[in-house]
Every structure is written in C-alpha cells, then in structure tokens.
Amino acid sequence: MKKILSLSIVSMFIVSGLCNAALAEGIAVVDVPAVVNASAQVQALKKDQQAKAQEIVKFVEKARKDVASITDANKKKAAEEKYNKELIAKKEKMDKDYAQKLQALDQSISEQINSKAKADGYDVVLSKGVVLYGGKDITDEIIKIIK
C-alpha cells in the first residue's frame, strides 16, 4: 500500500514537471525597458523632445528680456500674462504631442512583440521583470526587429 501511494506521489510529480516544462516552452519573456531604450524611434522622439524643450527655454529667455525692457507697470503686467499664456499653451501642446507619439511607439513595440510571439509559437509573453525563472528570453530578437 505504501509503495502504491509513494509511486502515485512520484508519478504525480513527474506529470506535474512535464506539464510545467510543456507550459514553459510556450512562454517567452521580454526585457521591455531594454527594447524601448534600443528603439531608434524612441531615441528620435527623445531628441525631438529635447529640441522642443530648448525652444521653450529660448522663448522664456526672450520673454524675460521683453518684460524687463518694459517700464510701464500695467504694460509689464499685461506682457507677463501674455507670455505666461503662450508658455502654458506651448507646454501643453508639447506634452500632448509627446504623449500621442509615445503611445503610438508603445503600440508599435507591443505589435512587434506580438508578431514575433505568434511567429515563434509562444502562447504567453511576459515582462522579464516579473518572471523569476523560466521562459525563453526573446529581447534580443525584438531589438533586432525594431532597429
């Protein structure tokens, strides 16, 4: 009776191990931050964002000079308000454009990962940061696709 029970337990562990191995073959992992950092589109977006930030800095410097040159208090206050409104509008537009482009890039990268996973027959793709062990790391393959 003990042999049957222990044999059942051993066979249960073997079957469980085989199932886990079979499941692990259908799981891939991706280091998403590495993929994002390697993306040429993301790098171009960062450069574009930096250029727009520089434009805003130049705008602020010019506005300060213009406001400093005004001697009439009422005109000075009106100019400050005008420049503040322009600055807020420029900043909001820049942030909105950036968010839209970032969302499009995120979707594009997700589609590339999805296509690669389907092509290679993976059932599940997880972020490498949440996986302690297992799964096939396809990060380098995705990076090659998006460059």
Secondary structure, 3 states (H helix, E strand, C coil): CHHHHHHHHHHHHHHHHHHHHHHHHCEEEECHHHHHHHCHHHHHHHHHHHHHHHHHHHHHHHHHHHHHHCCCHHHHHHHHHHHHHHHHHHHHHHHHHHHHHHHHHHHHHHHHHHHHHHHHCCCEEEEHHHCCCCCEECHHHHHHHHC
